[in-house]
């Protein structure tokens, strides 16, 4: 729940930012990112059962993986924020709907590509079963966030 709420807040704040954004807003966005990441890190650390040698090799790869995924997630959060703002204003044109759809498809494609690209990197530092467990944990955390977002993000009006 915390992850989803934070992501929605992140999206709303990111959407409101402009090149001359308020430094306080930037700090809130950064704090939200840290909160989301710390929650993920705790779950991964707790659930992976890494030995000391595995942990020493895993965490650097994981950090670059999360960094790459965060770039994509930040884009997604910004898109959600833009959608919520437009929804609240009641102004969603077909052009904007197309843009949202294209951005969502790009988000899912880019997420899949990063996950796929990192499989071999994780296989170099962990046994295959632990790599699979890692991706299962990632999917579960993302599914939880997506389920919470599905509750709070209104459906687009069809007419």
C-alpha positions in Angstrom: 0.0 0.0 0.0 2.8 2.4 0.9 4.5 1.7 -2.4 1.4 2.4 -4.4 0.6 5.6 -2.5 4.1 6.8 -2.9 4.1 6.0 -6.6 0.8 7.9 -7.1 2.2 10.9 -5.1 5.4 10.7 -7.1 3.4 10.7 -10.3 1.3 13.7 -9.2 4.3 15.6 -8.0 6.4 14.8 -11.1 3.5 15.9 -13.4 3.3 19.2 -11.7 7.0 19.9 -12.1 8.4 22.1 -14.9 11.9 23.2 -15.7 11.6 25.8 -12.9 10.2 23.4 -10.4 10.0 24.1 -6.7 13.1 22.7 -4.9 10.7 21.4 -2.1 8.8 19.4 -4.7 12.1 18.0 -6.0 12.9 16.9 -2.5 9.5 15.2 -2.0 10.0 13.3 -5.3 13.5 12.2 -4.2 12.1 11.2 -0.7 9.3 9.2 -2.4 11.9 7.4 -4.6 14.0 6.6 -1.5 11.0 5.2 0.4 9.9 2.9 -2.5 13.5 1.7 -3.0 14.1 1.0 0.7 11.0 -1.1 0.9 12.0 -3.1 -2.1 15.6 -3.6 -0.8 14.3 -4.9 2.6 12.0 -7.4 0.9 14.8 -8.6 -1.4 17.3 -8.9 1.4 14.8 -10.7 3.6 13.5 -13.1 1.0 16.5 -14.0 -1.1 18.5 -15.9 1.5 21.8 -14.8 0.0 25.1 -16.1 1.4 27.7 -13.4 2.2 29.6 -14.1 -1.0 26.4 -14.1 -3.1 25.3 -10.8 -1.4 28.6 -9.2 -2.2 28.2 -9.9 -5.9 24.4 -9.5 -6.1 23.9 -6.0 -4.6 26.0 -4.1 -7.1 24.2 -5.7 -10.0 20.8 -5.1 -8.3 21.6 -1.5 -7.7 22.3 -0.9 -11.4 19.2 -2.9 -12.3 17.0 -0.8 -10.0 18.6 2.4 -11.3 17.7 1.4 -14.9 14.2 0.3 -13.8 13.7 3.5 -11.8 14.2 5.6 -15.0 11.4 3.7 -16.6 9.2 3.8 -13.4 9.7 7.5 -13.1 8.5 8.0 -16.7 5.4 5.9 -15.8 4.8 7.9 -12.7 5.0 11.1 -14.7 2.5 9.7 -17.2 0.1 8.7 -14.4 0.4 12.2 -13.0 -0.3 13.8 -16.3 -3.4 11.5 -16.7 -4.7 12.4 -13.3 -4.3 16.1 -13.9 -6.1 15.8 -17.2 -8.8 13.6 -15.7 -9.4 16.1 -12.9 -9.7 18.9 -15.4 -12.1 16.8 -17.5 -10.0 17.5 -20.7 -8.9 14.2 -22.3 -8.7 14.5 -26.1 -8.3 11.6 -28.5 -4.8 12.9 -29.1 -3.9 12.8 -25.4 -5.5 9.3 -25.1 -3.3 8.1 -28.0 -0.2 9.6 -26.3 -1.1 7.9 -23.0 -1.6 4.6 -24.7 1.7 4.9 -26.6 3.6 5.8 -23.4 2.1 2.9 -21.5 3.1 0.4 -24.3 6.6 1.9 -24.3 6.8 1.6 -20.5 5.8 -2.1 -20.6 8.2 -2.8 -23.5 11.1 -1.0 -21.9 10.5 -2.7 -18.5 10.5 -6.1 -20.2 13.7 -5.3 -22.1 15.6 -4.3 -18.9 14.4 -7.4 -17.1 15.5 -9.6 -20.0 18.8 -7.8 -20.3 19.7 -8.4 -16.6 18.9 -12.1 -16.6 22.4 -13.0 -17.8 24.0 -10.4 -15.4 22.2 -12.0 -12.4 23.0 -15.5 -13.6 26.7 -14.5 -13.4 26.4 -13.8 -9.7 23.6 -16.1 -8.4 22.5 -19.7 -9.0 19.6 -19.9 -11.5 17.0 -20.8 -8.9 17.8 -17.6 -6.9 17.6 -15.6 -10.1 14.1 -17.0 -10.7 13.2 -16.2 -7.1 14.5 -12.7 -7.5 12.3 -12.1 -10.6 9.3 -13.7 -8.8 9.8 -11.2 -5.9 10.1 -8.3 -8.4 6.9 -9.4 -10.1 5.0 -9.7 -6.8 6.1 -6.3 -5.7 5.2 -4.7 -9.0 1.8 -6.6 -9.0 1.1 -5.2 -5.6 1.8 -1.7 -6.8 -0.2 -2.1 -9.9 -3.2 -3.6 -7.9 -3.2 -0.6 -5.6 -2.9 1.8 -8.5 -5.8 0.1 -10.2 -7.9 1.0 -7.2 -7.0 4.7 -7.1 -6.5 5.5 -10.8 -9.9 6.3 -12.4 -10.8 4.6 -15.7 -10.9 7.0 -18.7 -14.3 8.1 -19.7 -15.3 6.2 -22.9 -17.6 9.0 -24.2 
